[in-house]
Amino acid sequence: MKNNRIVVGITQGDINSISYEVIIKSLQDTRIYDSIIPVIYGSAKVAAYHKKALDIENFNFNTVKSASDAVVKRANIISCIDEEIRVDLGLSTPHAGKASVQALEMAAQDLDEGHIDVLVTGPINKQNTYSEKFPFAGHTEFFETHFKADGALMFMINDLFRIGVVTGHIPLARVSEYITVEAIVNKTHIMNKSLIEDFGIRKPRIAVLGLNPHAGDQGVLGTEEQQVISPALDALREEGILAFGPFPADGFFGSGAYTKFDGILAMYHDQGLIPFKALTYDGGVNYTAGLTVVRTSPDHGTAFELAGKNEASPSSFLKAIFLACDIYRTRKGYKKLTENQLKSYDLSDL
């Protein structure tokens, strides 16, 4: 922290997308500067281009060389890409993908070294970022590798519920091969720990969804529930984790059963994200649970079709900033609460 404010790193995302628009609109709210110091990783020139294209007045960036130079009450920006890069609004281009990766890698390094407290990432385009040098299907996979995590969870957060996925950015045809007892147990462990340490819930209740229609209908529509998911739940309950299910996904959301749980574990990407976005499209946050650091992002993508039109809402991005700060504070509070607990001793050693 700096001057009692949380230093929030922000990556520019794809320079041809709505990312700069939602960043600028979020940072136009001057109240935000009472609690944070924003540091954008991108390009002052590209940021100025977007500001002009959107006809946004009464807002300026403060160019700094490093996060340590960031000042309060200003929207600080570090130029970490080629300033002569071309902006092609609404298009996916190789140079835009390269710029996304450069900003992301620099911000991740600063986060790792403690120069910023949390990181909020602007949306990237997976097609133009993927390469031999950046072999990741998305942000979650990158951060899991960069911070050498034993596992990471794509944890989607909104005002109605929190939902994570066992399998993330993989083809639907391959989902079933990734649904294993070990995978379900691992992701539930990450979710349970996050709910306790990041969200302050003492004894979380976690709902686990089935994979097949009607949760397999006792094996008629699939056997994963009987052979994989239920054994995983039994193992989790033996550890004292309050994990329930497997629930048929359609009825679970249709009946409002999601209101009775602190966290929900879906088996695959769309099973979790379709109801998440359908119920609160403009107010969700993507949080990477399971890391030693705090990283969030808006729940939307690049929205190339809206780039430069001044139609993008900053709601999700603002919530991503606030959630990152809330988790940072909750983690600090949890650490302070638990680090001074009385240690248990083996009396035979005395």
C-alpha positions in Angstrom: 0.0 0.0 0.0 1.1 3.6 -0.6 -0.3 6.6 1.3 -2.9 4.2 2.8 -4.2 3.5 -0.7 -4.1 0.2 -2.6 -1.9 0.3 -5.7 -4.0 -1.2 -8.5 -2.2 -2.3 -11.6 -4.4 -2.3 -14.8 -3.4 -3.9 -18.0 -4.5 -2.2 -21.3 -5.9 -5.4 -22.8 -6.4 -5.4 -26.6 -5.7 -1.9 -28.0 -8.3 -2.3 -30.7 -11.1 -3.2 -28.3 -13.3 -1.5 -25.7 -10.6 -2.0 -23.0 -9.3 1.5 -22.9 -12.8 2.9 -23.0 -13.9 1.0 -19.9 -10.6 1.8 -18.2 -11.0 5.6 -18.8 -14.7 5.6 -17.9 -13.9 3.8 -14.7 -11.2 6.2 -13.7 -13.3 9.2 -14.5 -15.1 8.6 -11.2 -12.9 10.8 -8.9 -14.1 9.0 -5.7 -12.1 6.0 -6.7 -8.9 7.9 -5.9 -9.7 8.1 -2.2 -8.8 4.5 -1.8 -6.6 3.4 -4.7 -3.7 4.5 -6.8 -4.2 3.2 -10.4 -1.2 2.3 -12.6 -2.1 1.4 -16.2 0.4 -0.8 -18.2 0.1 0.2 -21.8 0.8 3.2 -23.9 0.3 6.9 -23.2 -0.1 7.5 -27.0 -2.6 4.8 -27.5 -4.5 5.9 -24.4 -4.6 9.5 -25.8 -5.9 8.1 -29.2 -8.8 6.4 -27.5 -9.6 9.4 -25.3 -9.8 11.5 -28.5 -11.8 8.9 -30.4 -14.3 8.8 -27.6 -14.4 12.6 -27.3 -13.7 12.4 -23.6 -12.7 15.7 -22.0 -11.7 16.6 -18.5 -9.6 13.5 -18.0 -5.8 13.1 -18.3 -3.2 10.5 -17.8 0.0 11.0 -15.7 2.9 9.2 -17.4 5.4 7.5 -15.1 8.4 5.3 -15.7 7.5 2.8 -13.0 4.9 1.9 -10.5 7.0 3.4 -7.7 6.7 6.8 -9.4 2.9 6.7 -9.3 1.2 9.6 -7.6 -2.1 9.9 -5.7 -5.2 11.4 -7.2 -4.0 10.6 -10.8 -4.5 8.0 -13.4 -0.9 6.9 -13.8 0.2 5.1 -17.0 3.5 3.3 -17.8 4.3 3.1 -21.5 5.6 -0.5 -22.0 4.9 -1.1 -25.7 6.0 0.6 -28.9 4.5 4.1 -28.9 4.3 4.0 -32.7 1.9 1.0 -32.7 -1.1 1.3 -35.0 -4.6 1.2 -33.6 -7.2 -0.5 -35.8 -10.5 -0.1 -33.9 -12.6 -3.2 -34.0 -10.0 -5.5 -35.6 -8.0 -8.4 -34.3 -4.4 -7.8 -35.4 -1.1 -9.5 -34.6 0.5 -6.3 -33.3 -2.4 -5.8 -30.9 -1.9 -9.3 -29.5 1.8 -8.7 -29.0 1.0 -5.4 -27.2 -1.5 -7.2 -24.9 1.1 -9.7 -23.9 3.8 -7.2 -23.3 1.7 -5.2 -21.0 0.4 -8.3 -19.2 3.9 -9.7 -18.6 5.3 -6.4 -17.3 2.3 -6.0 -14.9 2.6 -9.6 -13.7 6.3 -9.1 -12.9 5.5 -6.0 -11.0 2.8 -7.8 -9.1 5.2 -10.7 -8.3 7.8 -8.2 -7.0 5.3 -6.2 -4.9 5.4 -3.0 -6.8 1.6 -3.1 -7.2 -0.8 -4.7 -4.7 -3.4 -6.1 -7.0 -3.9 -6.5 -10.8 -7.0 -5.9 -12.9 -6.6 -7.1 -16.5 -8.3 -5.6 -19.5 -9.9 -8.0 -22.0 -7.6 -9.7 -24.5 -8.3 -11.6 -27.7 -7.1 -15.2 -27.4 -6.7 -15.6 -31.2 -4.1 -12.9 -31.5 -2.2 -13.5 -28.2 -1.7 -17.2 -28.6 1.8 -18.2 -29.9 4.8 -20.3 -29.1 6.0 -17.5 -26.7 2.6 -17.2 -25.1 1.0 -20.6 -25.2 -2.0 -19.8 -23.0 -5.7 -20.1 -23.8 -6.4 -17.2 -21.5 -5.5 -15.1 -18.4 -6.2 -17.8 -15.9 -3.8 -20.3 -17.5 -1.1 -17.6 -17.8 -1.3 -16.6 -14.1 -1.4 -20.2 -12.9 1.8 -20.8 -14.7 3.5 -17.5 -14.0 2.9 -17.7 -10.3 3.6 -21.5 -10.1 0.3 -22.3 -8.5 -0.7 -25.9 -7.7 -4.0 -25.1 -9.4 -6.1 -22.0 -10.2 -9.8 -21.6 -10.4 -11.8 -19.3 -12.8 -14.1 -17.9 -10.2 -16.9 -15.7 -11.5 -18.4 -13.3 -9.0 -21.6 -11.3 -9.1 -24.2 -10.0 -6.7 -26.2 -13.2 -6.9 -23.7 -16.0 -6.7 -20.1 -17.1 -7.1 -19.4 -19.9 -9.6 -16.2 -21.7 -10.6 -15.5 -24.2 -13.3 -13.6 -27.5 -13.2 -12.6 -27.2 -16.9 -12.0 -23.8 -18.5 -10.9 -23.0 -22.0 -11.0 -26.4 -23.6 -13.1 -27.8 -26.4 -16.5 -29.2 -25.3 -15.7 -32.5 -27.0 -12.8 -33.0 -24.5 -14.6 -31.9 -21.3 -15.5 -35.4 -20.0 -11.9 -36.6 -20.1 -10.9 -33.8 -17.8 -13.7 -34.5 -15.3 -11.9 -36.6 -12.7 -12.2 -37.2 -9.0 -8.8 -35.5 -8.5 -9.8 -32.4 -10.6 -13.1 -31.9 -8.8 -11.5 -32.3 -5.4 -8.7 -29.9 -6.3 -11.0 -27.2 -7.7 -13.3 -27.5 -4.6 -10.3 -27.1 -2.3 -9.3 -23.9 -4.1 -12.9 -22.6 -3.9 -13.4 -23.5 -0.3 -10.1 -21.8 0.7 -10.9 -18.7 -1.3 -14.4 -18.4 0.2 -12.8 -18.5 3.7 -9.7 -16.3 3.1 -10.8 -14.0 0.3 -14.5 -13.6 1.1 -14.6 -14.1 4.9 -17.0 -17.0 5.0 -16.2 -19.2 7.9 -17.8 -22.5 6.8 -18.8 -22.2 3.1 -21.5 -24.3 1.6 -20.6 -25.4 -1.9 -22.9 -26.8 -4.6 -21.4 -29.1 -7.2 -23.3 -29.5 -10.6 -23.6 -32.6 -12.6 -22.1 -33.0 -16.1 -25.0 -34.7 -17.9 -28.6 -33.7 -18.4 -30.6 -34.3 -15.2 -27.3 -35.2 -13.5 -27.2 -38.5 -15.5 -30.6 -39.7 -14.4 -29.1 -42.6 -12.3 -26.8 -43.6 -15.2 -29.4 -43.5 -18.0 -27.9 -40.3 -19.5 -24.3 -40.7 -18.4 -22.2 -42.3 -15.7 -19.9 -39.4 -14.7 -22.1 -38.4 -11.8 -22.1 -41.9 -10.3 -18.5 -42.9 -11.1 -16.6 -39.6 -10.7 -18.6 -36.7 -9.2 -20.3 -38.5 -6.3 -17.0 -40.2 -5.1 -15.3 -36.8 -5.2 -18.1 -35.3 -3.0 -17.7 -38.2 -0.6 -14.0 -37.6 -0.3 -14.6 -33.8 0.3 -17.2 -34.4 2.9 -14.8 -36.8 4.8 -12.4 -33.8 5.0 -15.2 -31.7 6.6 -15.9 -29.6 3.5 -19.6 -28.8 3.0 -19.9 -29.9 -0.6 -23.4 -30.9 -2.0 -24.6 -32.5 -5.2 -24.4 -33.4 -8.0 -27.2 -31.1 -9.0 -28.9 -31.0 -12.4 -27.7 -27.6 -13.7 -31.0 -26.5 -15.4 -33.2 -27.1 -12.3 -30.5 -25.7 -10.0 -30.6 -22.3 -11.6 -34.3 -22.4 -12.6 -35.5 -23.1 -9.1 -33.3 -20.5 -7.5 -31.4 -23.1 -5.5 -28.2 -21.2 -6.1 -29.3 -18.7 -3.4 -28.7 -21.3 -0.7 -25.0 -21.7 -1.4 -21.8 -19.6 -0.9 -20.1 -21.1 -4.0 -21.0 -23.2 -7.0 -18.7 -25.6 -9.0 -19.7 -26.2 -12.6 -18.2 -28.9 -14.7 -17.4 -26.8 -17.8 -17.1 -23.3 -19.0 -20.5 -22.6 -20.6 -22.4 -24.6 -17.9 -21.3 -22.0 -15.4 -20.9 -18.8 -17.5 -24.2 -18.9 -19.4 -26.4 -18.6 -16.3 -23.8 -16.2 -14.8 -24.0 -13.8 -17.7 -27.7 -14.3 -18.4 -28.6 -13.3 -14.8 -26.2 -10.4 -14.4 -24.5 -9.6 -17.7 -23.2 -6.2 -16.9 -22.0 -6.6 -13.3 -19.9 -9.7 -13.0 -16.2 -10.1 -12.3 -13.7 -12.9 -13.2 -11.4 -13.6 -10.3 -8.5 -16.1 -10.4 -8.7 -18.0 -7.1 -5.8 -20.1 -5.9 -3.0 -17.7 -6.5 -0.7 -16.0 -3.9 -1.7 -12.7 -5.6 -5.0 -11.0 -6.4 -6.1 -10.7 -10.0 -9.5 -9.8 -11.3 -11.0 -8.8 -14.7 -14.3 -7.7 -16.1 -16.5 -10.6 -17.1 -16.8 -9.4 -20.7 -14.5 -9.7 -23.7 -13.0 -7.4 -26.2 -16.4 -6.4 -27.8 -14.7 -5.3 -31.0 -18.1 -4.4 -32.5 -18.4 -1.6 -29.9 -14.8 -0.2 -30.1 -14.6 3.5 -30.6 -18.4 4.0 -30.4 -18.6 5.3 -26.8 -21.2 2.6 -26.0 -19.4 0.3 -23.6 -20.4 0.2 -20.0 -17.6 0.4 -17.3 -19.8 -1.3 -14.7 -18.0 -4.7 -14.8 -14.5 -3.1 -14.9 -15.3 -0.9 -11.9 -16.6 -3.9 -9.9 -13.4 -5.7 -10.9 -11.3 -2.9 -9.3 -13.4 -2.8 -6.1 -13.5 -6.6 -5.8 -9.7 -6.8 -6.1 -9.4 -4.2 -3.3 -11.9 -6.0 -1.1 -10.1 -9.3 -1.5 -6.8 -7.7 -0.8 -8.2 -6.3 2.5 -10.0 -9.5 3.5 -6.8 -11.5 2.9 -4.8 -9.1 5.1 -7.4 -9.3 7.8 -7.5 -13.1 7.7 -3.7 -13.3 7.9 -3.6 -11.0 10.8 -6.4 -13.0 12.5 -4.7 -16.4 12.1 -1.0 -15.6 12.4 -1.2 -15.1 16.2 -3.3 -18.1 17.0 -2.0 -20.3 19.8 0.3 -23.0 18.4 -0.5 -26.6 19.2 2.3 -28.6 20.7 3.0 -32.3 20.9 3.4 -32.9 24.7 5.8 -35.7 24.1 8.3 -33.2 22.8 8.3 -31.2 26.0 
